[in-house]
Amino acid sequence: MAVSSPLAYYSPVAWLSPLVFSLGVALSGLVDAVLLGLLARRLRAREPYPAG
């Protein structure tokens, strides 16, 4: 958020406030975590378990 604060004052894009930037980063992180979790689950399901 400290990085986005100077950008909000000097940027011609007025709607890019620190709050909108922070919400966008949080939402993209959530989507990334879900996608990585699904990928890990699929890769784990392909491995055969040894009989034991």
The 8 nearest C-alpha neighbors of each residue, nearest first, counted from 0:
[[1, 3, 2, 17, 4, 21, 20, 18],
 [0, 2, 4, 3, 5, 17, 6, 21],
 [3, 1, 0, 4, 5, 6, 17, 7],
 [2, 4, 6, 0, 1, 17, 5, 7],
 [3, 5, 6, 7, 1, 2, 17, 0],
 [6, 4, 7, 8, 3, 9, 2, 1],
 [5, 7, 3, 4, 10, 9, 8, 2],
 [6, 8, 4, 5, 16, 10, 9, 15],
 [9, 7, 5, 6, 10, 4, 13, 11],
 [10, 8, 6, 7, 5, 11, 12, 13],
 [9, 11, 12, 6, 7, 8, 13, 15],
 [12, 10, 13, 9, 7, 8, 14, 6],
 [11, 13, 10, 14, 15, 7, 9, 16],
 [12, 14, 15, 11, 10, 7, 16, 8],
 [15, 13, 16, 12, 19, 7, 11, 17],
 [16, 14, 13, 12, 19, 7, 20, 17],
 [15, 17, 19, 18, 7, 14, 20, 13],
 [18, 16, 20, 19, 3, 4, 21, 0],
 [17, 19, 21, 16, 20, 22, 15, 0],
 [20, 18, 22, 16, 21, 17, 15, 23],
 [19, 21, 17, 23, 18, 22, 16, 24],
 [22, 20, 18, 24, 23, 19, 17, 25],
 [21, 23, 25, 19, 24, 20, 26, 18],
 [24, 22, 20, 26, 21, 25, 27, 19],
 [23, 25, 21, 27, 22, 26, 28, 20],
 [26, 24, 28, 22, 23, 27, 21, 29],
 [27, 25, 29, 23, 28, 24, 22, 30],
 [26, 28, 30, 24, 29, 25, 31, 23],
 [29, 27, 31, 25, 26, 30, 24, 32],
 [28, 30, 26, 32, 31, 27, 25, 33],
 [31, 29, 27, 33, 32, 28, 34, 26],
 [32, 30, 28, 34, 29, 33, 27, 35],
 [31, 33, 29, 35, 30, 34, 36, 28],
 [34, 32, 36, 30, 31, 35, 37, 29],
 [33, 35, 37, 31, 36, 32, 38, 30],
 [34, 36, 38, 32, 37, 33, 39, 31],
 [37, 35, 33, 39, 34, 38, 32, 40],
 [36, 38, 40, 34, 35, 39, 33, 41],
 [37, 39, 35, 41, 36, 40, 34, 42],
 [40, 38, 36, 42, 37, 41, 43, 35],
 [39, 41, 37, 43, 38, 42, 36, 44],
 [42, 40, 44, 38, 43, 39, 37, 45],
 [41, 43, 39, 45, 44, 40, 38, 46],
 [42, 44, 40, 41, 45, 46, 39, 38],
 [43, 45, 41, 42, 46, 40, 47, 39],
 [46, 44, 42, 43, 47, 41, 40, 48],
 [45, 47, 44, 43, 48, 42, 41, 49],
 [48, 46, 45, 49, 44, 43, 50, 42],
 [47, 49, 46, 50, 51, 45, 44, 43],
 [50, 48, 51, 47, 46, 45, 44, 43],
 [51, 49, 48, 47, 46, 45, 44, 43],
 [50, 49, 48, 47, 46, 44, 45, 43]]
